[in-house]
Amino acid sequence: MPVTFAGEGRLIEPGGSRVHADPGTAGAGADGSGRAAAASAPRSALRIVLDADSFAFELGGQYRHAAYRDLATVAVQAGSVLLALGPSPGASRLMCERFGEQLGRLVTELRERRLRQRLADRFIEPPADKAIELVEYEATTGKPGVAQLAYHDRGFVLAPLDERQPWQSVRRGRIGRADLLPDVGGLQVDVLDGLPVRLLRLGPSAVRHGQAMTALRDAALADAAALVEALIADAPFEARDRAAALLVDGRPADVDTLGPAWAPLEAAVLAEPTFAESYRALVAKAGGASSRRWLAIAPEQPGSPQLRAWFLIALPGNLLAMELVSEGAHATYCFRVLPRASYAGQAPVAMRPALDGAVASISQTLVDIRFLREPIGLPDAALASPDYLRYRLAIAELPSLAEARRHFVARIVHATGWAAALDDLLAWHGACRDDAAIWPGRAA
């Protein structure tokens, strides 16, 4: 049901007087010019209507409509709130005043709906029946701040109210220890390969949040163990235990890291003949037994026994091949590893850090986009179609997807001519030095 709020407001349009707002204020920037700019706009009766996916406002006979994701700023000062409709300095700004007791609820609703919409753009759906909490946290600068904390089935997101600060989006498989901080009544959550999350002055809620984050981590570990068991229950315990500790929520592992678990997992994942055939061909082109290659697995949904698996192989010519082993269209996706100008024929073994980073990034992208491959390889011209609005929103919100698209080179379908197309791509890409160049065979 729509929710309506009524008060008064001023609209500052692009090209006119500008409001320089700090996220902690409504209209007064560091130079003090915000209030003067706002005062120059006429005040009129303002009605704001919040709907499921968007909001509308009526001001001085004008009716405007915006999505919640359009709110680049929701800045509060006693008795008023500034809404910036876009991130550019010249974006329209709406000063909302004289909303009385409704103001607090208006701000809460706008912030929560904005966060939920932006999370949905990232393919994340927090429980609809659970409110998103406000918590105090320690920013990377060491200073305290306030943020929205949203849990979902694949992890949690900490979104600062100060829109200038970055989000901390933590997947459940990256959650480490959760330790209480009695001196500040808070909680520190370690993050694998990342900075810890420090929540402050939680009081009794510190225990609850620690338990919630630990439960997410434990669920990821349990899912990994269940998937490994379903694939290689007949393998020795040591091999299964090692694989379950490594292959958590799509985290890739190579031949050396998996050790004795590699061979049985490789055989189980590649049981489908089409994938087994292309895998053998790719390994042969990559150098056979000495080639660098990785496997990754993840549940289709947290808690689900439905498996998603993929392999990645470092090819000559500055390429990394990836195939998702599943039903549907069978294809090899190829990605650039190094910037083309810096590639001078290095063997994959000499590109180890860059390869490891690319493998981790591509695997993260697959999980982030729920194993859809089309958003990665769809050409820009096709992406402009209204049919692919969902993908454009995801690209704007997901750094991993935008990065994967920048490195994407080609998709080669498993059909007659697959091997010839792969050879052509390897030869072309190994000699190309322009990152903007497109493989001539891509259109086919």
C-alpha positions in Angstrom: 0.0 0.0 0.0 1.3 3.5 -0.8 2.4 5.6 2.2 1.7 9.4 2.1 3.6 12.2 3.9 2.6 15.9 3.9 4.6 19.0 4.7 6.3 21.9 2.8 9.3 21.9 0.5 11.5 23.8 -1.9 13.0 22.4 -5.1 16.4 23.5 -6.3 16.8 22.6 -10.0 19.9 22.0 -12.0 21.4 25.1 -13.4 19.9 27.3 -10.7 21.0 27.9 -7.1 22.8 24.9 -5.9 22.7 23.3 -2.4 26.0 21.9 -1.2 24.9 19.4 1.4 26.9 17.3 3.8 25.3 13.9 4.4 24.9 14.8 8.1 23.0 18.0 7.4 20.0 19.2 5.4 21.2 22.0 3.1 24.1 23.6 5.0 27.4 22.6 3.5 30.9 23.3 4.7 30.8 26.8 3.2 27.4 27.5 4.8 25.8 28.2 1.4 23.2 25.5 1.5 20.6 27.4 3.5 20.9 30.5 1.4 20.5 28.5 -1.8 17.4 26.7 -0.4 15.9 30.0 0.8 16.0 31.4 -2.7 13.6 28.7 -3.9 9.9 29.3 -3.2 8.3 27.1 -0.5 5.1 25.3 -1.4 3.0 22.5 0.0 4.7 19.2 -0.5 3.2 15.8 -0.7 5.3 12.6 -0.9 3.9 9.2 -1.8 6.0 6.1 -1.3 5.1 3.1 -3.4 6.7 -0.3 -3.7 9.5 0.5 -6.2 9.4 4.3 -6.5 8.1 7.5 -4.9 6.4 10.6 -6.2 6.2 14.1 -4.9 3.8 17.0 -5.7 5.2 20.4 -5.1 3.7 23.7 -6.2 1.6 22.1 -8.9 4.5 20.0 -10.2 4.3 16.2 -10.1 7.6 14.3 -10.2 8.4 10.6 -10.0 11.7 8.9 -9.0 13.1 5.5 -8.1 14.5 5.0 -4.7 17.9 4.3 -6.2 17.8 7.9 -7.6 18.4 9.2 -4.0 22.1 10.0 -3.9 21.7 11.9 -0.6 19.2 11.7 2.3 20.7 14.3 4.6 19.0 15.2 7.9 19.1 18.3 10.1 16.7 19.2 12.9 13.3 19.7 11.4 14.2 19.1 7.7 15.7 16.7 5.2 17.5 17.2 1.9 16.9 14.7 -0.9 19.4 14.8 -3.8 18.0 13.2 -6.9 21.2 12.0 -8.5 24.9 12.1 -7.7 26.0 15.0 -9.9 26.6 18.5 -8.4 23.8 19.9 -10.6 21.2 17.3 -9.7 17.7 18.4 -8.5 17.5 18.8 -4.8 14.3 18.7 -2.7 14.3 20.4 0.7 11.5 18.8 2.9 10.4 21.0 5.8 7.6 21.2 8.3 6.8 17.5 8.3 6.6 17.4 12.1 6.4 14.0 13.7 6.3 12.4 10.3 9.9 13.4 9.4 11.6 10.5 11.2 9.5 7.9 9.6 9.9 9.5 6.2 13.7 9.4 6.5 13.6 5.8 7.7 11.3 4.7 5.0 13.3 6.4 2.2 16.6 5.0 3.4 15.4 1.5 3.9 13.5 1.4 0.6 16.6 2.8 -1.2 18.9 0.2 0.3 16.5 -2.7 -0.5 16.2 -1.5 -4.1 19.9 -1.2 -4.6 20.4 -4.6 -3.0 17.8 -6.1 -5.4 19.9 -4.6 -8.2 22.7 -6.7 -6.9 20.5 -9.8 -6.9 20.3 -9.6 -3.0 16.9 -10.0 -1.3 17.0 -9.3 2.5 13.9 -10.8 4.3 11.0 -8.5 3.7 9.6 -9.1 7.1 12.8 -8.1 8.9 13.6 -4.4 9.4 17.1 -3.2 8.5 18.9 -2.0 11.6 21.0 1.1 12.2 24.3 0.4 13.9 27.3 2.4 14.9 30.5 1.2 13.3 34.2 2.1 13.0 35.0 3.4 9.5 38.3 2.6 7.8 39.5 6.1 8.9 39.1 5.0 12.5 36.2 7.4 13.1 32.8 6.2 14.2 29.8 6.4 11.9 26.3 5.1 11.5 25.3 2.5 9.0 22.4 0.3 7.9 23.1 -3.4 8.5 21.2 -5.7 6.2 21.4 -9.5 6.5 20.6 -11.8 3.6 21.1 -15.5 3.0 24.5 -15.1 1.3 26.0 -12.7 3.8 25.5 -9.1 5.1 25.9 -5.5 3.9 27.0 -2.5 6.0 25.8 0.7 4.2 26.9 3.9 5.9 24.4 6.8 6.1 27.2 9.0 4.9 26.8 8.3 1.2 30.5 9.3 0.6 31.7 6.2 2.5 31.8 2.8 0.7 29.7 -0.2 1.5 31.1 -3.3 3.2 29.5 -6.2 1.4 30.6 -9.5 3.0 29.7 -12.9 1.6 29.1 -15.6 4.2 32.0 -17.7 3.1 34.4 -14.8 3.9 33.2 -14.3 7.5 35.8 -15.3 10.0 35.8 -15.0 13.8 33.2 -12.8 15.5 34.6 -11.5 18.9 32.9 -9.3 21.4 34.5 -6.0 22.3 33.5 -5.4 25.9 35.4 -2.1 26.2 33.1 -0.5 23.6 30.1 -2.8 23.9 30.7 -3.9 20.4 31.7 -6.7 18.0 34.6 -7.3 15.6 34.0 -9.6 12.7 37.1 -10.8 10.8 36.8 -10.9 7.0 38.9 -13.3 4.9 41.1 -11.3 2.6 39.6 -8.0 3.8 39.4 -5.5 6.6 37.5 -6.5 9.8 34.0 -5.1 10.5 33.9 -3.3 13.8 30.4 -2.5 15.3 30.4 -0.2 18.3 28.0 0.4 21.3 25.6 -2.4 20.4 24.9 -3.2 24.1 23.1 -6.5 24.5 22.6 -6.7 20.7 26.3 -7.5 20.3 25.7 -11.1 21.2 22.8 -11.4 18.8 24.8 -9.9 15.9 27.7 -12.1 16.6 25.5 -15.2 16.6 23.9 -14.1 13.3 27.2 -13.7 11.5 28.6 -16.9 12.9 25.5 -18.7 11.8 26.0 -17.4 8.2 29.6 -18.6 8.2 28.7 -22.0 9.6 25.9 -22.4 7.0 28.4 -21.7 4.2 30.8 -24.3 5.6 28.0 -26.8 6.0 26.9 -26.3 2.4 30.4 -26.8 1.2 30.8 -30.1 3.1 27.4 -31.3 1.9 28.3 -30.6 -1.8 31.7 -32.3 -1.5 30.0 -35.3 0.2 27.5 -35.6 -2.6 30.3 -35.5 -5.2 33.0 -37.8 -3.6 31.5 -39.5 -0.6 33.7 -42.5 -1.5 37.0 -40.5 -1.3 39.1 -40.7 1.9 38.1 -38.4 4.7 41.3 -36.3 4.5 40.5 -35.5 0.8 36.9 -34.6 1.5 37.8 -32.5 4.6 40.4 -30.6 2.6 38.0 -29.9 -0.3 35.2 -28.8 2.0 37.5 -26.3 3.8 38.6 -24.8 0.5 35.6 -24.9 -1.9 33.3 -22.6 0.2 30.6 -20.7 -1.7 32.4 -20.6 -5.1 36.0 -20.1 -3.8 38.2 -21.7 -6.5 41.1 -24.1 -5.8 43.8 -25.4 -8.1 45.4 -28.8 -8.5 48.1 -28.3 -6.0 45.9 -26.8 -3.3 43.3 -29.5 -3.5 45.9 -32.3 -3.5 44.4 -35.8 -3.3 40.9 -34.3 -3.6 41.5 -33.0 -7.1 41.3 -36.2 -9.1 38.0 -37.5 -7.7 36.4 -34.0 -7.8 37.6 -33.5 -11.4 36.0 -36.8 -12.4 32.8 -36.1 -10.6 32.3 -32.6 -11.9 33.1 -33.6 -15.5 30.8 -36.6 -15.7 28.8 -35.0 -18.5 30.6 -35.9 -21.8 30.3 -32.5 -23.5 32.1 -30.7 -20.7 34.6 -33.5 -20.3 35.5 -33.3 -24.0 36.0 -29.5 -24.0 37.9 -29.7 -20.7 40.4 -32.2 -22.1 40.8 -30.0 -25.3 41.4 -26.9 -23.2 43.9 -28.6 -20.9 45.8 -29.9 -24.0 46.1 -26.4 -25.4 47.2 -25.1 -22.0 50.1 -27.5 -21.7 48.6 -30.8 -20.5 49.3 -32.1 -17.0 51.4 -29.0 -16.1 48.7 -26.5 -17.0 47.2 -24.2 -14.4 43.5 -25.0 -13.8 41.0 -24.6 -11.0 37.6 -26.0 -9.9 34.9 -24.2 -7.9 31.5 -25.3 -6.6 28.6 -23.6 -4.8 25.0 -24.3 -4.0 22.5 -22.9 -6.4 20.8 -21.4 -3.3 22.1 -21.4 0.3 21.0 -24.6 1.9 20.1 -26.3 -1.4 21.6 -29.6 -2.5 21.5 -28.3 -6.1 25.1 -28.0 -7.2 26.7 -25.4 -9.5 30.3 -26.2 -10.6 32.7 -24.5 -13.0 36.3 -24.9 -14.1 38.9 -22.4 -15.2 42.0 -23.0 -17.3 44.9 -20.7 -18.0 45.4 -20.6 -21.8 48.4 -19.3 -23.8 47.9 -15.9 -25.3 47.0 -14.0 -22.1 43.6 -15.8 -21.8 41.6 -17.5 -19.0 38.9 -20.0 -20.1 35.9 -20.6 -17.9 33.0 -23.1 -18.3 30.0 -23.4 -16.0 29.2 -27.1 -15.8 25.4 -27.2 -15.9 22.4 -27.7 -18.1 21.6 -25.2 -20.9 23.8 -23.8 -23.6 27.3 -25.1 -23.4 30.0 -22.5 -24.1 33.6 -21.5 -23.2 34.0 -18.0 -21.9 37.4 -16.4 -22.3 38.8 -13.4 -20.4 41.9 -11.2 -20.7 44.3 -11.6 -17.8 46.9 -8.9 -18.2 46.4 -5.5 -20.0 47.2 -6.4 -23.6 50.0 -3.8 -23.9 51.9 -5.4 -21.0 51.6 -9.0 -22.4 54.8 -10.1 -24.2 54.2 -13.8 -24.5 54.7 -14.7 -20.9 53.8 -18.3 -19.9 50.9 -18.8 -17.5 53.4 -19.8 -14.7 54.9 -16.3 -15.0 51.5 -14.7 -14.6 50.6 -16.4 -11.4 49.5 -13.4 -9.3 47.4 -11.9 -12.1 45.9 -15.3 -12.9 45.0 -16.0 -9.3 43.3 -12.6 -9.1 41.4 -13.2 -12.3 40.2 -16.6 -11.2 39.0 -15.3 -7.9 37.3 -12.3 -9.5 35.4 -14.3 -12.2 34.3 -16.9 -9.6 33.0 -14.2 -7.4 31.1 -12.7 -10.3 29.4 -15.9 -11.0 28.1 -16.2 -7.5 27.2 -12.5 -7.4 25.0 -12.7 -10.5 23.5 -16.0 -9.5 25.3 -18.0 -12.2 23.8 -16.1 -15.1 26.4 -15.8 -17.9 24.5 -13.5 -20.2 25.2 -10.3 -18.2 29.0 -11.0 -18.7 29.1 -11.5 -22.4 26.2 -9.5 -23.8 27.5 -6.8 -26.3 26.9 -3.2 -25.3 24.6 -2.6 -28.3 22.3 -5.5 -27.2 22.5 -4.4 -23.6 20.8 -1.1 -24.4 17.6 -2.9 -25.1 14.8 -2.5 -22.6 14.8 -6.3 -22.2 18.1 -6.0 -20.5 17.4 -3.2 -18.0 17.9 -5.8 -15.2 21.4 -6.4 -16.3 22.3 -2.7 -16.7 21.2 -2.1 -13.1 23.3 -5.0 -11.9 26.4 -3.7 -13.9 25.9 -0.3 -12.2 25.8 -1.8 -8.7 28.2 -4.8 -8.9 31.9 -4.0 -9.2 32.7 -7.6 -9.9 30.3 -7.8 -12.9 31.6 -4.5 -14.3 35.2 -5.8 -14.0 34.3 -9.2 -15.6 32.8 -7.4 -18.6 35.9 -5.3 -19.0 38.0 -8.4 -19.2 35.6 -10.5 -21.3 36.9 -11.4 -24.7 34.7 -14.0 -26.3 32.1 -16.7 -25.8 32.6 -19.8 -28.0 29.6 -22.1 -28.2 30.1 -25.9 -28.2 29.2 -26.6 -31.8 30.9 -27.5 -35.0 33.9 -25.2 -35.4 34.5 -24.8 -31.6 38.1 -25.9 -31.9 38.9 -23.8 -34.9 37.4 -20.8 -33.3 39.4 -21.3 -30.2 42.6 -21.6 -32.2 41.8 -18.4 -34.0 41.1 -16.6 -30.8 44.4 -17.8 -29.2 46.4 -16.6 -32.2 44.6 -13.2 -32.4 44.7 -12.4 -28.7 48.3 -13.4 -28.2 49.3 -10.7 -30.8 46.8 -8.0 -29.9 48.0 -5.1 -27.8 44.9 -2.9 -27.8 42.4 -3.5 -24.9 39.6 -1.9 -26.9 40.0 -4.2 -29.8 37.3 -6.9 -30.4 38.1 -10.3 -31.7 36.7 -10.5 -35.3 35.2 -13.9 -34.6 33.1 -12.7 -31.6 30.1 -11.7 -33.7 29.8 -15.3 -34.9 
